[in-house]
Amino acid sequence: MSEAKPFQLDPNESRKVGYIPQKQIDYYALRLHVIAGDLSANQLKAVAEVAEKYGRGEVHISTRQGMEIHFVHASNLDTARLELDAAGIKMGACGPRVRIVMGCPGSATCKFGIIETKAIAKELDRRYFRTDTPYKFKMSVTGCSHNCAKATENDLGVMGGLLPAWDKNICIDCNLCVNICPTKAISKQEVNGKSEYVLEESACINCSVCTLSCPVNSWTASKSGYTLLIGGTLGKIPRLASVLKKYIPTEEELFNLVERSIDFYRKNGRKKERFGHTLDRLGLETVKKEILGE
């Protein structure tokens, strides 16, 4: 009796729809489309059921808030996908295209959150998920400089940020802000026999620690908005993202700069070259000027 032939699935097409070939012949991992790490309880039940029926009863949580069901036989891929689809769970993506968008809880539940994150993540996903790029392209939205969603490690990151300002008229000179500033950007100086608290803006990371912690609200935000970062990546040649622009005041301007950034990468990136390495090859300042239209 002749041996059964392996299922012939086009590797490129299978990766587009979240079917990732394993090293075991005819077995695949199903990569699921999870936006900013959120699934409903009913969706989690559906994932568990599909993993039990078509996998080995296990679910892998990826480093980017995604989910994968491993050891699904090729003959069950479409059936498993349809069952997930019925629960409102789409397939993820692999290969040279935009992947799922990460996101932290943001201002909805986190006291440090400066921006709302989930709506931004969903809109980025709606506009760009699975669109082709020169190489893999990853995005993240994080509510503040605590950077829980690792915006600096993604090709494009959105981070909430604020610039604090000190009001001497209500300050009680408790020195708390000096002690808690994570980068020692706040210092205390004596001027004409009175204490003054000074912010070194170049050292400030635009977090909300001082504005949240001051017992009398002498530190408040003089301006706030979105910080857009570009060019972060881990992998074989790690690179932290570079700041494109700080204190972006509106979603309209934010999404316009996101579009310009992705468009630049599509036009100028080389095959299998991450966005950050494109920036290094062409020169960061040159790229920033073109994206910002300066």
C-alpha positions in Angstrom: 0.0 0.0 0.0 1.4 3.4 -1.0 2.0 6.0 1.6 -0.4 8.9 1.9 0.9 12.1 0.1 1.2 15.3 2.2 -1.4 17.9 1.8 -0.1 20.6 -0.7 -0.9 24.0 0.7 0.7 27.0 -0.8 3.0 28.3 2.0 2.6 32.0 1.0 -1.2 31.8 0.8 -1.5 29.7 4.0 0.6 32.3 5.9 -1.6 35.1 4.7 -4.6 33.6 6.4 -2.9 32.6 9.6 -2.1 28.9 8.8 1.5 28.5 9.9 3.3 25.2 8.9 4.8 23.3 11.7 7.9 21.1 11.3 5.6 18.1 11.7 4.4 17.2 8.2 0.8 18.2 7.5 0.3 20.0 10.8 -0.3 23.7 11.2 -0.6 26.3 14.0 -3.7 28.5 13.7 -2.8 32.0 14.4 -5.8 34.0 15.6 -6.7 37.6 15.0 -6.7 39.2 18.5 -6.7 43.0 18.7 -5.0 44.6 21.7 -5.2 41.3 23.6 -9.0 41.3 23.9 -11.4 38.3 23.5 -14.8 37.8 25.2 -15.4 35.0 27.5 -17.5 33.3 24.9 -14.7 33.6 22.3 -12.3 32.1 24.8 -14.7 29.1 25.2 -14.8 28.7 21.4 -11.0 28.8 21.2 -10.8 26.1 23.9 -13.3 23.9 22.1 -11.5 24.2 18.7 -8.2 23.4 20.5 -9.8 20.3 22.0 -11.4 19.1 18.8 -8.7 19.8 16.3 -5.5 20.3 18.2 -4.0 18.8 21.4 -6.2 20.8 23.8 -3.6 23.5 24.3 -3.5 27.2 23.4 -0.3 29.2 23.0 -0.3 32.8 24.1 2.2 34.7 21.9 4.6 37.5 23.1 2.4 40.0 21.1 -0.9 39.2 22.8 -1.9 36.8 20.0 -3.2 33.3 20.3 -2.2 30.1 18.4 -3.7 26.6 18.3 -1.0 24.2 17.4 -1.1 20.7 15.9 -4.1 21.2 13.7 -4.0 18.7 10.8 -4.2 20.2 7.3 -7.5 18.3 6.7 -9.1 20.1 9.6 -7.9 23.7 8.9 -10.9 25.0 7.1 -13.4 23.3 9.5 -11.6 24.8 12.5 -11.5 28.2 10.9 -15.2 28.2 10.2 -16.0 27.3 13.8 -13.8 30.1 15.1 -15.4 32.5 12.5 -18.8 31.6 13.9 -17.6 32.9 17.3 -16.4 36.1 15.8 -12.7 35.1 15.8 -10.9 35.8 12.5 -7.5 34.4 11.5 -4.3 36.2 12.1 -1.5 36.8 9.6 2.1 35.9 9.0 4.7 36.8 6.3 5.4 40.2 4.8 2.4 42.1 5.9 0.8 44.1 8.8 0.3 41.8 11.8 -2.1 42.1 14.8 -2.0 45.4 16.8 -1.0 45.2 20.5 -2.4 47.4 23.1 -2.4 48.0 26.9 -5.6 48.9 28.9 -4.9 52.6 28.6 -6.8 55.3 30.3 -10.0 53.2 30.5 -8.7 51.4 33.6 -5.1 52.3 34.3 -4.4 55.3 36.5 -1.2 56.1 34.5 -2.9 55.9 31.1 -2.7 59.2 29.3 -4.6 58.1 26.1 -7.4 55.7 25.3 -5.7 52.8 23.6 -8.3 50.2 22.4 -10.1 52.4 19.9 -6.8 53.5 18.4 -5.7 49.9 18.1 -9.0 48.8 16.5 -8.8 51.6 14.0 -5.2 50.8 13.1 -6.3 47.2 12.6 -9.3 48.2 10.5 -7.1 50.2 8.2 -4.0 48.1 7.9 -4.3 44.5 9.1 -3.0 42.0 6.6 -2.0 44.6 4.1 1.3 43.9 2.3 4.6 45.5 3.3 8.2 44.8 2.4 8.6 42.6 5.5 6.6 41.9 8.6 5.2 45.1 10.1 4.1 45.2 13.8 2.2 48.0 15.6 1.5 48.7 19.3 -0.5 51.3 21.3 0.5 52.0 24.8 -1.1 54.4 27.2 2.0 56.1 28.7 5.7 56.0 29.0 5.5 52.9 31.3 5.4 51.3 27.8 3.6 48.1 29.0 2.6 47.3 25.4 6.2 47.8 24.2 5.6 50.5 21.6 9.4 50.9 21.3 9.8 47.4 20.1 7.4 47.6 17.2 7.8 49.0 13.7 5.2 51.6 14.6 4.2 52.5 18.1 1.7 55.0 19.6 2.3 56.2 23.1 0.5 58.6 25.3 2.6 61.4 26.7 2.4 64.7 28.6 4.7 67.6 29.4 4.3 68.6 33.1 4.4 72.2 34.4 4.9 73.4 38.0 2.7 75.9 39.8 4.7 77.6 42.5 1.6 79.2 44.0 0.2 76.0 45.3 3.3 73.9 45.9 3.9 72.9 49.6 7.6 72.1 49.1 7.3 68.5 50.0 10.0 67.4 47.6 8.0 64.3 46.6 8.3 65.0 42.9 12.1 65.1 43.0 12.2 61.7 44.8 9.7 59.9 42.5 10.7 61.2 39.1 12.0 58.1 37.3 14.6 60.0 35.3 15.5 62.7 37.8 14.2 65.3 35.4 12.9 67.4 38.3 15.3 69.2 40.6 14.9 71.6 43.5 16.7 74.9 43.5 16.9 77.8 45.9 16.1 81.1 44.4 16.1 84.3 46.6 15.6 82.1 49.6 12.6 80.2 48.2 12.4 76.7 46.8 11.7 76.3 43.1 11.2 73.0 41.2 12.7 72.9 37.8 11.9 70.4 35.0 14.7 69.5 32.6 12.6 68.8 29.5 15.3 66.9 27.7 15.4 64.3 30.5 11.6 64.1 30.9 10.1 60.9 29.5 6.6 62.4 29.5 5.1 60.0 32.0 2.3 61.0 34.4 4.1 60.1 37.7 4.6 63.6 39.0 1.2 64.9 37.9 -0.5 61.9 39.5 1.5 61.9 42.7 1.7 65.5 43.7 -0.6 65.8 46.8 -1.8 69.4 45.9 -1.7 69.1 42.1 1.1 71.6 41.7 2.3 69.5 38.7 -0.2 69.5 35.9 0.0 68.7 32.1 0.9 71.8 30.1 0.3 69.8 26.9 -0.4 66.1 26.1 -1.2 63.9 23.2 0.1 61.0 21.1 3.8 60.2 20.6 4.4 58.4 17.4 7.5 56.1 17.3 8.9 54.4 14.2 11.4 51.6 13.5 11.4 49.4 16.5 12.2 45.7 16.2 13.5 42.8 18.2 14.5 39.7 16.2 18.0 39.0 15.0 19.1 42.7 14.8 17.2 44.5 17.6 16.5 48.3 17.4 14.5 50.5 19.6 12.0 52.8 17.9 12.8 56.4 17.2 10.4 59.3 18.0 8.8 60.7 15.0 6.7 63.4 16.8 5.5 64.1 20.3 2.3 65.6 21.7 0.3 65.0 18.5 -3.0 66.6 19.5 -5.6 64.9 17.4 -6.4 61.4 16.0 -6.7 63.0 12.6 -3.0 64.1 12.6 -1.9 60.8 14.2 -3.5 58.7 11.5 -2.2 60.9 8.8 1.4 60.4 10.1 0.8 56.7 10.4 -0.3 56.6 6.8 2.7 58.5 5.6 5.0 56.3 7.6 3.6 53.1 6.2 3.5 54.5 2.7 7.2 55.5 3.0 8.1 52.0 4.1 6.2 50.4 1.2 8.0 52.7 -1.3 11.5 52.5 0.1 11.8 49.3 2.2 13.7 46.4 0.7 12.4 42.8 0.7 12.9 41.3 4.2 14.2 44.6 5.6 12.5 45.8 8.7 11.3 49.4 8.8 13.9 50.4 11.4 16.7 49.1 9.2 15.3 51.1 6.3 15.6 54.2 8.5 19.2 53.3 9.4 20.1 52.7 5.7 18.5 56.0 4.5 19.3 58.1 7.5 16.8 58.8 10.3 16.7 62.5 10.0 16.2 62.4 6.2 13.3 59.9 6.6 11.7 62.0 9.4 11.7 65.1 7.3 10.1 63.4 4.4 7.3 61.8 6.5 6.7 65.0 8.4 6.7 67.0 5.2 9.4 69.4 6.4 
